[in-house]
Amino acid sequence: MLVMPSSSDVPSWYAVHKRALKAKEKSYIDPDTGYFVFTELAHLERGVCCGSRCRHCPFNHVNCRTSPSKT
């Protein structure tokens, strides 16, 4: 049985991302950080993982390093 998380467990950006997807938007502004975030739609249109550990990567972060580089 699928258990939905309580409202306190849902990140604040979840509803914003959901609305952006419904409107077929490719990005939104994170309500907590003010950062510009690509939606899953934008990533799907790109067609491959960019390797930047994007929040909504539909490609399982396949091109990301296992740990951030220390430069």
N, CA, C and O atoms as a Tripos MOL2 file, in Angstrom:
@<TRIPOS>MOLECULE
protein
  284   283    71     0     0
PROTEIN
NO_CHARGES

@<TRIPOS>ATOM
      1 N           0.8370   -1.1820    0.0000 N.3       1 MET1
      2 CA          0.0000    0.0000    0.0000 C.3       1 MET1
      3 C           0.8790    1.2420    0.0000 C.2       1 MET1
      4 O           1.8200    1.3340    0.7880 O.2       1 MET1
      5 N           0.5830    2.1980   -0.8750 N.am      2 LEU2
      6 CA          1.3290    3.4440   -0.9760 C.3       2 LEU2
      7 C           0.9250    4.3750    0.1470 C.2       2 LEU2
      8 O          -0.2610    4.6410    0.3430 O.2       2 LEU2
      9 N           1.9010    4.8690    0.8810 N.am      3 VAL3
     10 CA          1.6350    5.7900    1.9800 C.3       3 VAL3
     11 C           2.1340    7.1630    1.5740 C.2       3 VAL3
     12 O           3.3090    7.3330    1.2500 O.2       3 VAL3
     13 N           1.2560    8.1250    1.5920 N.am      4 MET4
     14 CA          1.6360    9.4940    1.2450 C.3       4 MET4
     15 C           2.3560   10.1240    2.4270 C.2       4 MET4
     16 O           1.9560    9.9170    3.5730 O.2       4 MET4
     17 N           3.4230   10.8970    2.1680 N.am      5 PRO5
     18 CA          4.1250   11.5510    3.2680 C.3       5 PRO5
     19 C           3.2440   12.6260    3.8960 C.2       5 PRO5
     20 O           2.3660   13.1840    3.2370 O.2       5 PRO5
     21 N           3.4820   12.9060    5.1540 N.am      6 SER6
     22 CA          2.7290   13.9820    5.7960 C.3       6 SER6
     23 C           3.1560   15.3030    5.1810 C.2       6 SER6
     24 O           4.2220   15.3940    4.5720 O.2       6 SER6
     25 N           2.3380   16.3140    5.3370 N.am      7 SER7
     26 CA          2.6390   17.6030    4.7120 C.3       7 SER7
     27 C           3.9580   18.1820    5.2060 C.2       7 SER7
     28 O           4.5940   18.9530    4.4880 O.2       7 SER7
     29 N           4.3810   17.8310    6.4120 N.am      8 SER8
     30 CA          5.6540   18.3360    6.9210 C.3       8 SER8
     31 C           6.8480   17.6600    6.2450 C.2       8 SER8
     32 O           7.9640   18.1760    6.2980 O.2       8 SER8
     33 N           6.6150   16.4920    5.6010 N.am      9 ASP9
     34 CA          7.6880   15.7770    4.9160 C.3       9 ASP9
     35 C           7.8330   16.1830    3.4530 C.2       9 ASP9
     36 O           8.8220   15.8260    2.8130 O.2       9 ASP9
     37 N           6.8750   16.9130    2.9170 N.am     10 VAL10
     38 CA          6.8980   17.3030    1.5130 C.3      10 VAL10
     39 C           7.7130   18.5870    1.3760 C.2      10 VAL10
     40 O           7.4200   19.5740    2.0510 O.2      10 VAL10
     41 N           8.7380   18.5930    0.5080 N.am     11 PRO11
     42 CA          9.5430   19.8060    0.3350 C.3      11 PRO11
     43 C           8.6900   20.9550   -0.2040 C.2      11 PRO11
     44 O           7.7220   20.7230   -0.9280 O.2      11 PRO11
     45 N           9.0410   22.1780    0.1440 N.am     12 SER12
     46 CA          8.2560   23.3420   -0.2720 C.3      12 SER12
     47 C           8.2210   23.5010   -1.7850 C.2      12 SER12
     48 O           7.2700   24.0740   -2.3170 O.2      12 SER12
     49 N           9.2330   23.0100   -2.4880 N.am     13 TRP13
     50 CA          9.2640   23.1530   -3.9430 C.3      13 TRP13
     51 C           8.3710   22.1510   -4.6520 C.2      13 TRP13
     52 O           8.1170   22.3080   -5.8460 O.2      13 TRP13
     53 N           7.8840   21.1270   -3.9610 N.am     14 TYR14
     54 CA          7.1170   20.0570   -4.6030 C.3      14 TYR14
     55 C           5.8880   20.5960   -5.3460 C.2      14 TYR14
     56 O           5.6940   20.2830   -6.5200 O.2      14 TYR14
     57 N           5.0740   21.3880   -4.6850 N.am     15 ALA15
     58 CA          3.8540   21.9200   -5.3070 C.3      15 ALA15
     59 C           4.1910   22.8840   -6.4350 C.2      15 ALA15
     60 O           3.4880   22.9320   -7.4440 O.2      15 ALA15
     61 N           5.2620   23.6520   -6.2710 N.am     16 VAL16
     62 CA          5.6700   24.6000   -7.3120 C.3      16 VAL16
     63 C           6.0830   23.8390   -8.5700 C.2      16 VAL16
     64 O           5.7120   24.2220   -9.6800 O.2      16 VAL16
     65 N           6.8470   22.7670   -8.3980 N.am     17 HIS17
     66 CA          7.2670   21.9450   -9.5370 C.3      17 HIS17
     67 C           6.0570   21.2990  -10.2010 C.2      17 HIS17
     68 O           5.9630   21.2670  -11.4280 O.2      17 HIS17
     69 N           5.1360   20.7890   -9.3980 N.am     18 LYS18
     70 CA          3.9370   20.1440   -9.9290 C.3      18 LYS18
     71 C           3.1180   21.1330  -10.7710 C.2      18 LYS18
     72 O           2.6420   20.7840  -11.8510 O.2      18 LYS18
     73 N           2.9560   22.3720  -10.2730 N.am     19 ARG19
     74 CA          2.2230   23.3970  -11.0400 C.3      19 ARG19
     75 C           2.9470   23.7330  -12.3290 C.2      19 ARG19
     76 O           2.3170   23.8950  -13.3740 O.2      19 ARG19
     77 N           4.2710   23.8400  -12.2620 N.am     20 ALA20
     78 CA          5.0590   24.1640  -13.4570 C.3      20 ALA20
     79 C           4.9090   23.0680  -14.5120 C.2      20 ALA20
     80 O           4.7660   23.3680  -15.6980 O.2      20 ALA20
     81 N           4.9400   21.8170  -14.0960 N.am     21 LEU21
     82 CA          4.7560   20.7110  -15.0420 C.3      21 LEU21
     83 C           3.3690   20.7560  -15.6750 C.2      21 LEU21
     84 O           3.2200   20.5460  -16.8790 O.2      21 LEU21
     85 N           2.3660   21.0280  -14.8610 N.am     22 LYS22
     86 CA          0.9940   21.0890  -15.3740 C.3      22 LYS22
     87 C           0.8590   22.1910  -16.4250 C.2      22 LYS22
     88 O           0.1120   22.0480  -17.3930 O.2      22 LYS22
     89 N           1.5880   23.2940  -16.2250 N.am     23 ALA23
     90 CA          1.5570   24.4180  -17.1620 C.3      23 ALA23
     91 C           2.5560   24.2400  -18.3060 C.2      23 ALA23
     92 O           2.7100   25.1300  -19.1420 O.2      23 ALA23
     93 N           3.2400   23.0800  -18.3410 N.am     24 LYS24
     94 CA          4.2560   22.7700  -19.3510 C.3      24 LYS24
     95 C           5.4060   23.7830  -19.3550 C.2      24 LYS24
     96 O           5.9550   24.1190  -20.4040 O.2      24 LYS24
     97 N           5.7530   24.2570  -18.1630 N.am     25 GLU25
     98 CA          6.8690   25.1880  -18.0180 C.3      25 GLU25
     99 C           8.1620   24.4050  -17.8370 C.2      25 GLU25
    100 O           8.1630   23.2970  -17.3010 O.2      25 GLU25
    101 N           9.2530   24.9940  -18.2880 N.am     26 LYS26
    102 CA         10.5540   24.3220  -18.2340 C.3      26 LYS26
    103 C          11.3680   24.6990  -17.0020 C.2      26 LYS26
    104 O          12.4370   24.1350  -16.7680 O.2      26 LYS26
    105 N          10.8710   25.6430  -16.2190 N.am     27 SER27
    106 CA         11.6130   26.0480  -15.0280 C.3      27 SER27
    107 C          10.6700   26.6780  -14.0110 C.2      27 SER27
    108 O           9.5210   27.0010  -14.3130 O.2      27 SER27
    109 N          11.1870   26.8400  -12.8050 N.am     28 TYR28
    110 CA         10.4710   27.5500  -11.7490 C.3      28 TYR28
    111 C          11.5060   28.1220  -10.7900 C.2      28 TYR28
    112 O          12.6840   27.7710  -10.8580 O.2      28 TYR28
    113 N          11.0690   28.9930   -9.9050 N.am     29 ILE29
    114 CA         11.9450   29.5610   -8.8860 C.3      29 ILE29
    115 C          11.6800   28.8240   -7.5740 C.2      29 ILE29
    116 O          10.5430   28.7560   -7.1080 O.2      29 ILE29
    117 N          12.7440   28.2740   -6.9850 N.am     30 ASP30
    118 CA         12.6220   27.5700   -5.7120 C.3      30 ASP30
    119 C          12.1290   28.5640   -4.6540 C.2      30 ASP30
    120 O          12.7500   29.6090   -4.4640 O.2      30 ASP30
    121 N          11.0280   28.2600   -3.9660 N.am     31 PRO31
    122 CA         10.4700   29.2050   -2.9970 C.3      31 PRO31
    123 C          11.3530   29.4460   -1.7720 C.2      31 PRO31
    124 O          11.2020   30.4720   -1.1080 O.2      31 PRO31
    125 N          12.2530   28.5440   -1.4620 N.am     32 ASP32
    126 CA         13.1250   28.7220   -0.2970 C.3      32 ASP32
    127 C          14.4280   29.4250   -0.6320 C.2      32 ASP32
    128 O          14.8980   30.2670    0.1340 O.2      32 ASP32
    129 N          15.0150   29.0850   -1.7720 N.am     33 THR33
    130 CA         16.3430   29.6070   -2.1020 C.3      33 THR33
    131 C          16.3270   30.7430   -3.1070 C.2      33 THR33
    132 O          17.2650   31.5390   -3.1650 O.2      33 THR33
    133 N          15.2510   30.8230   -3.9130 N.am     34 GLY34
    134 CA         15.2050   31.8110   -4.9880 C.3      34 GLY34
    135 C          15.9670   31.3580   -6.2220 C.2      34 GLY34
    136 O          16.0790   32.1050   -7.1930 O.2      34 GLY34
    137 N          16.4950   30.1290   -6.1890 N.am     35 TYR35
    138 CA         17.2470   29.6030   -7.3290 C.3      35 TYR35
    139 C          16.3190   29.2460   -8.4830 C.2      35 TYR35
    140 O          15.1700   28.8560   -8.2790 O.2      35 TYR35
    141 N          16.8380   29.3870   -9.6910 N.am     36 PHE36
    142 CA         16.1760   28.9720  -10.9180 C.3      36 PHE36
    143 C          16.3750   27.4660  -11.0330 C.2      36 PHE36
    144 O          17.5100   26.9910  -10.9720 O.2      36 PHE36
    145 N          15.2900   26.7030  -11.1970 N.am     37 VAL37
    146 CA         15.3640   25.2420  -11.2420 C.3      37 VAL37
    147 C          14.6810   24.7380  -12.5090 C.2      37 VAL37
    148 O          13.5590   25.1430  -12.8160 O.2      37 VAL37
    149 N          15.3500   23.8600  -13.2390 N.am     38 PHE38
    150 CA         14.7370   23.2420  -14.4120 C.3      38 PHE38
    151 C          13.7400   22.1790  -13.9670 C.2      38 PHE38
    152 O          13.9910   21.4420  -13.0140 O.2      38 PHE38
    153 N          12.6110   22.1060  -14.6610 N.am     39 THR39
    154 CA         11.6240   21.0650  -14.3820 C.3      39 THR39
    155 C          12.0470   19.7720  -15.0720 C.2      39 THR39
    156 O          12.9690   19.7590  -15.8880 O.2      39 THR39
    157 N          11.3630   18.6970  -14.7340 N.am     40 GLU40
    158 CA         11.6180   17.4150  -15.3890 C.3      40 GLU40
    159 C          11.3930   17.5300  -16.8950 C.2      40 GLU40
    160 O          12.1000   16.8960  -17.6790 O.2      40 GLU40
    161 N          10.4110   18.3350  -17.3020 N.am     41 LEU41
    162 CA         10.1270   18.5360  -18.7230 C.3      41 LEU41
    163 C          11.3500   19.0800  -19.4600 C.2      41 LEU41
    164 O          11.6730   18.6100  -20.5500 O.2      41 LEU41
    165 N          12.0250   20.0550  -18.8810 N.am     42 ALA42
    166 CA         13.2180   20.6260  -19.5180 C.3      42 ALA42
    167 C          14.2900   19.5600  -19.7110 C.2      42 ALA42
    168 O          14.9440   19.5110  -20.7530 O.2      42 ALA42
    169 N          14.4660   18.7150  -18.7110 N.am     43 HIS43
    170 CA         15.4710   17.6520  -18.8090 C.3      43 HIS43
    171 C          15.0940   16.6210  -19.8660 C.2      43 HIS43
    172 O          15.9500   16.1520  -20.6160 O.2      43 HIS43
    173 N          13.8180   16.2700  -19.9220 N.am     44 LEU44
    174 CA         13.3690   15.3030  -20.9280 C.3      44 LEU44
    175 C          13.5780   15.8480  -22.3360 C.2      44 LEU44
    176 O          13.9510   15.1020  -23.2410 O.2      44 LEU44
    177 N          13.3400   17.1460  -22.5280 N.am     45 GLU45
    178 CA         13.5580   17.7450  -23.8440 C.3      45 GLU45
    179 C          15.0410   17.7650  -24.2050 C.2      45 GLU45
    180 O          15.3960   17.6430  -25.3770 O.2      45 GLU45
    181 N          15.9110   17.9170  -23.1990 N.am     46 ARG46
    182 CA         17.3590   17.8820  -23.4420 C.3      46 ARG46
    183 C          17.7720   16.4880  -23.9010 C.2      46 ARG46
    184 O          18.6040   16.3430  -24.7970 O.2      46 ARG46
    185 N          17.1900   15.4710  -23.2860 N.am     47 GLY47
    186 CA         17.3950   14.1020  -23.7350 C.3      47 GLY47
    187 C          18.4830   13.3070  -23.0550 C.2      47 GLY47
    188 O          18.5360   12.0880  -23.2210 O.2      47 GLY47
    189 N          19.3550   13.9450  -22.2950 N.am     48 VAL48
    190 CA         20.4310   13.2390  -21.5860 C.3      48 VAL48
    191 C          20.7130   13.9360  -20.2570 C.2      48 VAL48
    192 O          20.4030   15.1130  -20.0790 O.2      48 VAL48
    193 N          21.3010   13.1940  -19.3400 N.am     49 CYS49
    194 CA         21.7360   13.7760  -18.0690 C.3      49 CYS49
    195 C          22.9100   14.7120  -18.3380 C.2      49 CYS49
    196 O          23.8520   14.3420  -19.0390 O.2      49 CYS49
    197 N          22.8570   15.9190  -17.7840 N.am     50 CYS50
    198 CA         23.9270   16.9010  -18.0080 C.3      50 CYS50
    199 C          25.0800   16.7400  -17.0220 C.2      50 CYS50
    200 O          26.1320   17.3520  -17.2090 O.2      50 CYS50
    201 N          24.9070   15.9300  -15.9770 N.am     51 GLY51
    202 CA         25.9780   15.6960  -15.0190 C.3      51 GLY51
    203 C          26.0410   16.7020  -13.8860 C.2      51 GLY51
    204 O          27.0180   16.7250  -13.1370 O.2      51 GLY51
    205 N          25.0130   17.5390  -13.7450 N.am     52 SER52
    206 CA         25.0300   18.5930  -12.7230 C.3      52 SER52
    207 C          24.2380   18.2570  -11.4600 C.2      52 SER52
    208 O          24.0190   19.1280  -10.6190 O.2      52 SER52
    209 N          23.8140   17.0180  -11.3220 N.am     53 ARG53
    210 CA         23.0210   16.5740  -10.1720 C.3      53 ARG53
    211 C          21.7350   17.3810  -10.0050 C.2      53 ARG53
    212 O          21.3980   17.8020   -8.8990 O.2      53 ARG53
    213 N          21.0360   17.5890  -11.0850 N.am     54 CYS54
    214 CA         19.7990   18.3670  -11.0710 C.3      54 CYS54
    215 C          18.7260   17.6730  -10.2290 C.2      54 CYS54
    216 O          18.6200   16.4460  -10.2270 O.2      54 CYS54
    217 N          17.9550   18.4550   -9.5360 N.am     55 ARG55
    218 CA         16.9090   17.9600   -8.6340 C.3      55 ARG55
    219 C          15.9010   17.0570   -9.3390 C.2      55 ARG55
    220 O          15.4870   16.0410   -8.7820 O.2      55 ARG55
    221 N          15.5070   17.4150  -10.5500 N.am     56 HIS56
    222 CA         14.4440   16.6890  -11.2440 C.3      56 HIS56
    223 C          14.9690   15.8490  -12.4050 C.2      56 HIS56
    224 O          14.2420   15.6190  -13.3710 O.2      56 HIS56
    225 N          16.2050   15.3910  -12.3300 N.am     57 CYS57
    226 CA         16.7980   14.5830  -13.4010 C.3      57 CYS57
    227 C          16.0100   13.2890  -13.5980 C.2      57 CYS57
    228 O          15.9060   12.4820  -12.6750 O.2      57 CYS57
    229 N          15.4520   13.0870  -14.7970 N.am     58 PRO58
    230 CA         14.7180   11.8520  -15.0610 C.3      58 PRO58
    231 C          15.6250   10.7140  -15.5330 C.2      58 PRO58
    232 O          15.1430    9.6370  -15.8850 O.2      58 PRO58
    233 N          16.9370   10.9540  -15.5400 N.am     59 PHE59
    234 CA         17.8960    9.9820  -16.0720 C.3      59 PHE59
    235 C          18.7490    9.3390  -14.9800 C.2      59 PHE59
    236 O          19.8140    8.7940  -15.2670 O.2      59 PHE59
    237 N          18.2880    9.4000  -13.7330 N.am     60 ASN60
    238 CA         19.0060    8.7760  -12.6120 C.3      60 ASN60
    239 C          20.4260    9.3040  -12.4340 C.2      60 ASN60
    240 O          21.2890    8.5900  -11.9230 O.2      60 ASN60
    241 N          20.6770   10.5330  -12.8440 N.am     61 HIS61
    242 CA         21.9910   11.1610  -12.6770 C.3      61 HIS61
    243 C          23.1200   10.3100  -13.2580 C.2      61 HIS61
    244 O          24.1980   10.2280  -12.6700 O.2      61 HIS61
    245 N          22.8800    9.6760  -14.4070 N.am     62 VAL62
    246 CA         23.8530    8.7330  -14.9710 C.3      62 VAL62
    247 C          25.1870    9.3660  -15.3440 C.2      62 VAL62
    248 O          26.1950    8.6610  -15.3880 O.2      62 VAL62
    249 N          25.2340   10.6520  -15.6120 N.am     63 ASN63
    250 CA         26.4930   11.2980  -15.9950 C.3      63 ASN63
    251 C          27.1310   12.0760  -14.8520 C.2      63 ASN63
    252 O          28.0540   12.8590  -15.0790 O.2      63 ASN63
    253 N          26.6530   11.8710  -13.6270 N.am     64 CYS64
    254 CA         27.2030   12.5710  -12.4650 C.3      64 CYS64
    255 C          28.3210   11.7470  -11.8450 C.2      64 CYS64
    256 O          28.2850   10.5160  -11.8470 O.2      64 CYS64
    257 N          29.3000   12.4410  -11.3210 N.am     65 ARG65
    258 CA         30.3670   11.7550  -10.5890 C.3      65 ARG65
    259 C          29.7960   11.2130   -9.2950 C.2      65 ARG65
    260 O          28.7810   11.7040   -8.8030 O.2      65 ARG65
    261 N          30.4420   10.2090   -8.7470 N.am     66 THR66
    262 CA         29.9500    9.6210   -7.5000 C.3      66 THR66
    263 C          30.1540   10.5530   -6.3190 C.2      66 THR66
    264 O          29.4130   10.4810   -5.3390 O.2      66 THR66
    265 N          31.1430   11.4210   -6.3990 N.am     67 SER67
    266 CA         31.3470   12.4140   -5.3500 C.3      67 SER67
    267 C          31.7810   13.7190   -6.0080 C.2      67 SER67
    268 O          32.4450   13.7020   -7.0450 O.2      67 SER67
    269 N          31.4100   14.8460   -5.4100 N.am     68 PRO68
    270 CA         31.8040   16.1280   -5.9970 C.3      68 PRO68
    271 C          33.3210   16.2610   -6.0550 C.2      68 PRO68
    272 O          34.0260   15.8120   -5.1510 O.2      68 PRO68
    273 N          33.8160   16.8800   -7.1240 N.am     69 SER69
    274 CA         35.2690   17.0620   -7.2380 C.3      69 SER69
    275 C          35.7220   18.1400   -6.2720 C.2      69 SER69
    276 O          34.9680   19.0620   -5.9600 O.2      69 SER69
    277 N          36.9390   18.0270   -5.8050 N.am     70 LYS70
    278 CA         37.4960   19.0110   -4.8730 C.3      70 LYS70
    279 C          38.5470   19.8160   -5.6060 C.2      70 LYS70
    280 O          39.7290   19.4720   -5.5960 O.2      70 LYS70
    281 N          38.1060   20.8970   -6.2440 N.am     71 THR71
    282 CA         39.0480   21.7530   -6.9770 C.3      71 THR71
    283 C          39.1710   23.0820   -6.3250 C.2      71 THR71
    284 O          39.9200   23.9360   -6.8000 O.2      71 THR71
@<TRIPOS>BOND
     1     1     2 1
     2     2     3 1
     3     3     4 2
     4     3     5 am
     5     5     6 1
     6     6     7 1
     7     7     8 2
     8     7     9 am
     9     9    10 1
    10    10    11 1
    11    11    12 2
    12    11    13 am
    13    13    14 1
    14    14    15 1
    15    15    16 2
    16    15    17 am
    17    17    18 1
    18    18    19 1
    19    19    20 2
    20    19    21 am
    21    21    22 1
    22    22    23 1
    23    23    24 2
    24    23    25 am
    25    25    26 1
    26    26    27 1
    27    27    28 2
    28    27    29 am
    29    29    30 1
    30    30    31 1
    31    31    32 2
    32    31    33 am
    33    33    34 1
    34    34    35 1
    35    35    36 2
    36    35    37 am
    37    37    38 1
    38    38    39 1
    39    39    40 2
    40    39    41 am
    41    41    42 1
    42    42    43 1
    43    43    44 2
    44    43    45 am
    45    45    46 1
    46    46    47 1
    47    47    48 2
    48    47    49 am
    49    49    50 1
    50    50    51 1
    51    51    52 2
    52    51    53 am
    53    53    54 1
    54    54    55 1
    55    55    56 2
    56    55    57 am
    57    57    58 1
    58    58    59 1
    59    59    60 2
    60    59    61 am
    61    61    62 1
    62    62    63 1
    63    63    64 2
    64    63    65 am
    65    65    66 1
    66    66    67 1
    67    67    68 2
    68    67    69 am
    69    69    70 1
    70    70    71 1
    71    71    72 2
    72    71    73 am
    73    73    74 1
    74    74    75 1
    75    75    76 2
    76    75    77 am
    77    77    78 1
    78    78    79 1
    79    79    80 2
    80    79    81 am
    81    81    82 1
    82    82    83 1
    83    83    84 2
    84    83    85 am
    85    85    86 1
    86    86    87 1
    87    87    88 2
    88    87    89 am
    89    89    90 1
    90    90    91 1
    91    91    92 2
    92    91    93 am
    93    93    94 1
    94    94    95 1
    95    95    96 2
    96    95    97 am
    97    97    98 1
    98    98    99 1
    99    99   100 2
   100    99   101 am
   101   101   102 1
   102   102   103 1
   103   103   104 2
   104   103   105 am
   105   105   106 1
   106   106   107 1
   107   107   108 2
   108   107   109 am
   109   109   110 1
   110   110   111 1
   111   111   112 2
   112   111   113 am
   113   113   114 1
   114   114   115 1
   115   115   116 2
   116   115   117 am
   117   117   118 1
   118   118   119 1
   119   119   120 2
   120   119   121 am
   121   121   122 1
   122   122   123 1
   123   123   124 2
   124   123   125 am
   125   125   126 1
   126   126   127 1
   127   127   128 2
   128   127   129 am
   129   129   130 1
   130   130   131 1
   131   131   132 2
   132   131   133 am
   133   133   134 1
   134   134   135 1
   135   135   136 2
   136   135   137 am
   137   137   138 1
   138   138   139 1
   139   139   140 2
   140   139   141 am
   141   141   142 1
   142   142   143 1
   143   143   144 2
   144   143   145 am
   145   145   146 1
   146   146   147 1
   147   147   148 2
   148   147   149 am
   149   149   150 1
   150   150   151 1
   151   151   152 2
   152   151   153 am
   153   153   154 1
   154   154   155 1
   155   155   156 2
   156   155   157 am
   157   157   158 1
   158   158   159 1
   159   159   160 2
   160   159   161 am
   161   161   162 1
   162   162   163 1
   163   163   164 2
   164   163   165 am
   165   165   166 1
   166   166   167 1
   167   167   168 2
   168   167   169 am
   169   169   170 1
   170   170   171 1
   171   171   172 2
   172   171   173 am
   173   173   174 1
   174   174   175 1
   175   175   176 2
   176   175   177 am
   177   177   178 1
   178   178   179 1
   179   179   180 2
   180   179   181 am
   181   181   182 1
   182   182   183 1
   183   183   184 2
   184   183   185 am
   185   185   186 1
   186   186   187 1
   187   187   188 2
   188   187   189 am
   189   189   190 1
   190   190   191 1
   191   191   192 2
   192   191   193 am
   193   193   194 1
   194   194   195 1
   195   195   196 2
   196   195   197 am
   197   197   198 1
   198   198   199 1
   199   199   200 2
   200   199   201 am
   201   201   202 1
   202   202   203 1
   203   203   204 2
   204   203   205 am
   205   205   206 1
   206   206   207 1
   207   207   208 2
   208   207   209 am
   209   209   210 1
   210   210   211 1
   211   211   212 2
   212   211   213 am
   213   213   214 1
   214   214   215 1
   215   215   216 2
   216   215   217 am
   217   217   218 1
   218   218   219 1
   219   219   220 2
   220   219   221 am
   221   221   222 1
   222   222   223 1
   223   223   224 2
   224   223   225 am
   225   225   226 1
   226   226   227 1
   227   227   228 2
   228   227   229 am
   229   229   230 1
   230   230   231 1
   231   231   232 2
   232   231   233 am
   233   233   234 1
   234   234   235 1
   235   235   236 2
   236   235   237 am
   237   237   238 1
   238   238   239 1
   239   239   240 2
   240   239   241 am
   241   241   242 1
   242   242   243 1
   243   243   244 2
   244   243   245 am
   245   245   246 1
   246   246   247 1
   247   247   248 2
   248   247   249 am
   249   249   250 1
   250   250   251 1
   251   251   252 2
   252   251   253 am
   253   253   254 1
   254   254   255 1
   255   255   256 2
   256   255   257 am
   257   257   258 1
   258   258   259 1
   259   259   260 2
   260   259   261 am
   261   261   262 1
   262   262   263 1
   263   263   264 2
   264   263   265 am
   265   265   266 1
   266   266   267 1
   267   267   268 2
   268   267   269 am
   269   269   270 1
   270   270   271 1
   271   271   272 2
   272   271   273 am
   273   273   274 1
   274   274   275 1
   275   275   276 2
   276   275   277 am
   277   277   278 1
   278   278   279 1
   279   279   280 2
   280   279   281 am
   281   281   282 1
   282   282   283 1
   283   283   284 2
@<TRIPOS>SUBSTRUCTURE
     1 MET1         2 RESIDUE 1 A MET
     2 LEU2         6 RESIDUE 1 A LEU
     3 VAL3        10 RESIDUE 1 A VAL
     4 MET4        14 RESIDUE 1 A MET
     5 PRO5        18 RESIDUE 1 A PRO
     6 SER6        22 RESIDUE 1 A SER
     7 SER7        26 RESIDUE 1 A SER
     8 SER8        30 RESIDUE 1 A SER
     9 ASP9        34 RESIDUE 1 A ASP
    10 VAL10       38 RESIDUE 1 A VAL
    11 PRO11       42 RESIDUE 1 A PRO
    12 SER12       46 RESIDUE 1 A SER
    13 TRP13       50 RESIDUE 1 A TRP
    14 TYR14       54 RESIDUE 1 A TYR
    15 ALA15       58 RESIDUE 1 A ALA
    16 VAL16       62 RESIDUE 1 A VAL
    17 HIS17       66 RESIDUE 1 A HIS
    18 LYS18       70 RESIDUE 1 A LYS
    19 ARG19       74 RESIDUE 1 A ARG
    20 ALA20       78 RESIDUE 1 A ALA
    21 LEU21       82 RESIDUE 1 A LEU
    22 LYS22       86 RESIDUE 1 A LYS
    23 ALA23       90 RESIDUE 1 A ALA
    24 LYS24       94 RESIDUE 1 A LYS
    25 GLU25       98 RESIDUE 1 A GLU
    26 LYS26      102 RESIDUE 1 A LYS
    27 SER27      106 RESIDUE 1 A SER
    28 TYR28      110 RESIDUE 1 A TYR
    29 ILE29      114 RESIDUE 1 A ILE
    30 ASP30      118 RESIDUE 1 A ASP
    31 PRO31      122 RESIDUE 1 A PRO
    32 ASP32      126 RESIDUE 1 A ASP
    33 THR33      130 RESIDUE 1 A THR
    34 GLY34      134 RESIDUE 1 A GLY
    35 TYR35      138 RESIDUE 1 A TYR
    36 PHE36      142 RESIDUE 1 A PHE
    37 VAL37      146 RESIDUE 1 A VAL
    38 PHE38      150 RESIDUE 1 A PHE
    39 THR39      154 RESIDUE 1 A THR
    40 GLU40      158 RESIDUE 1 A GLU
    41 LEU41      162 RESIDUE 1 A LEU
    42 ALA42      166 RESIDUE 1 A ALA
    43 HIS43      170 RESIDUE 1 A HIS
    44 LEU44      174 RESIDUE 1 A LEU
    45 GLU45      178 RESIDUE 1 A GLU
    46 ARG46      182 RESIDUE 1 A ARG
    47 GLY47      186 RESIDUE 1 A GLY
    48 VAL48      190 RESIDUE 1 A VAL
    49 CYS49      194 RESIDUE 1 A CYS
    50 CYS50      198 RESIDUE 1 A CYS
    51 GLY51      202 RESIDUE 1 A GLY
    52 SER52      206 RESIDUE 1 A SER
    53 ARG53      210 RESIDUE 1 A ARG
    54 CYS54      214 RESIDUE 1 A CYS
    55 ARG55      218 RESIDUE 1 A ARG
    56 HIS56      222 RESIDUE 1 A HIS
    57 CYS57      226 RESIDUE 1 A CYS
    58 PRO58      230 RESIDUE 1 A PRO
    59 PHE59      234 RESIDUE 1 A PHE
    60 ASN60      238 RESIDUE 1 A ASN
    61 HIS61      242 RESIDUE 1 A HIS
    62 VAL62      246 RESIDUE 1 A VAL
    63 ASN63      250 RESIDUE 1 A ASN
    64 CYS64      254 RESIDUE 1 A CYS
    65 ARG65      258 RESIDUE 1 A ARG
    66 THR66      262 RESIDUE 1 A THR
    67 SER67      266 RESIDUE 1 A SER
    68 PRO68      270 RESIDUE 1 A PRO
    69 SER69      274 RESIDUE 1 A SER
    70 LYS70      278 RESIDUE 1 A LYS
    71 THR71      282 RESIDUE 1 A THR
